[in-house]
């Protein structure tokens, strides 16, 4: 399974927003095209945990 191009664009926007809101310390949006599905999932899990 791989992330679709639409999902990659959504991830980029999510990571930018997460950095803006202080959820993530680093904007990972520039790495989306090179990251594995597992890396993306791990960052999303971290974002969810930090917002609960």
Secondary structure, 3 states (H helix, E strand, C coil): CCCCHHHHHHHHHHHHHHHHCCCCCCCCHHHCCCCCHHHHHHHHHHHHHHHC
